[in-house]
Amino acid sequence: SVAESAWEVLAPRIDGFDSVAIGPGLSTEDETPAFVRRLMRESPVPVVADADAINAFAGRPGELADRASEAVITPHAGEFGRLFGMPASEILEDRVGLARKAAVETRAVVVLKGPRTLVALPEGEVRLNPTGSPTLATGGTGDVLTGAVASYLARGLRPADAATVGVYLHGLAGEIAEETFGDGAVSGDVAGAFPEAVRRVRGVLGGDG
């Protein structure tokens, strides 16, 4: 858990960061959600929020729009349902429409994870990702995606593009991990497959594209 007052320690240093990823391995105990909400509201650098960082806004999604910087949120159906107060089954009935509405309401790029992950932009555009495998349903693989998106934000990509590139490569890494390890693939195998995923994409694009 993290105390809300920890923000006072972090705030003077955060300008030295290129991006922030928050949520994996966190909790919703005590003051932690308040810390998350303050970080999301006041961070001057782009933030990727996943897992319990999304749960910190459960039932209060409009508060996500009150931010000083750009953000990407990466919920699966359960986290999306808690955020907006609806059952996961309802989300599956209209993933595109709900992802679009969520991005507009939160003013954030929304990555709705699942088979054919969606990347919804605040302007209304929704991108459908073609890569992925059942390996990505393994615990911890969403954390790998969070780190990937944050890394591309840190390299200067716009949030929409950082999310799109991260999601595509994450899905391709999942396919490679499944090719290599079959049903035994775990999240660390997906992370380990990222260099090969990047190599394959560069091979298709040619050179350093």
C-alpha positions, 0 to 999 in steps of 0.5 A, spaced: 500 500 500 502 507 498 500 513 503 497 519 500 502 523 503 507 519 498 505 524 493 509 529 496 515 525 496 514 524 488 512 530 486 518 534 486 522 528 482 516 526 477 519 531 472 525 527 471 521 521 468 518 520 461 512 516 463 509 513 469 506 506 469 501 505 475 497 499 478 500 492 477 502 489 484 498 495 487 492 494 492 486 498 494 487 498 501 487 504 506 490 511 502 492 507 496 486 509 491 487 516 494 494 516 492 493 514 485 487 519 484 492 524 486 498 522 481 493 521 475 490 528 477 497 532 478 502 528 474 505 532 469 508 527 465 504 521 461 501 516 465 499 508 464 494 506 469 492 498 469 489 494 474 488 497 481 490 504 479 483 503 474 480 500 480 481 506 484 476 510 480 471 505 480 464 508 480 467 515 478 470 514 471 469 522 470 474 523 475 479 520 470 478 526 465 481 531 471 488 531 469 494 535 468 497 530 462 495 525 457 493 518 460 492 511 457 488 506 461 488 498 460 482 495 463 480 488 461 472 487 462 472 486 469 476 492 471 472 496 465 465 494 469 467 496 476 470 503 473 463 504 469 458 500 474 456 495 469 457 487 468 462 484 464 457 480 460 454 487 458 461 490 456 462 484 451 455 485 447 458 492 445 465 493 446 467 498 440 461 502 442 463 502 450 470 503 449 469 509 444 464 512 450 469 511 455 475 514 451 470 520 450 468 521 458 475 520 461 479 524 455 484 518 455 486 513 450 482 506 453 485 499 451 480 494 452 483 488 453 480 481 450 480 477 444 482 483 439 484 488 444 481 495 442 484 502 442 479 507 443 481 515 442 478 521 445 476 523 438 472 517 437 476 513 433 477 505 435 482 501 433 482 493 432 488 490 434 489 483 429 495 480 434 494 476 440 493 469 442 490 465 448 497 465 452 495 473 453 489 470 458 495 468 463 496 472 469 501 477 469 501 478 461 497 485 462 502 488 466 507 486 461 502 490 456 502 496 461 510 496 461 510 496 453 505 502 453 509 506 458 516 505 454 513 507 448 510 513 451 517 514 454 520 514 447 516 520 445 510 517 442 503 520 442 499 516 447 494 513 441 500 511 438 504 508 444 498 504 445 497 502 438 504 499 438 504 496 445 498 492 444 500 490 437 507 488 439 504 485 445 499 480 441 505 478 437 509 477 443 504 472 445 503 469 439 511 467 439 511 465 446 505 460 444 509 458 438 515 457 443 512 454 449 505 452 447 500 451 453 506 452 458 507 459 456 507 464 462 507 472 462 515 472 463 515 468 456 511 474 453 516 479 455 522 475 453 518 474 446 518 482 445 525 483 442 523 477 437 516 481 435 520 487 434 525 484 429 519 481 425 515 487 425 522 491 422 523 485 417 516 487 414 517 494 414 524 494 412 530 497 415 529 500 422 522 502 420 
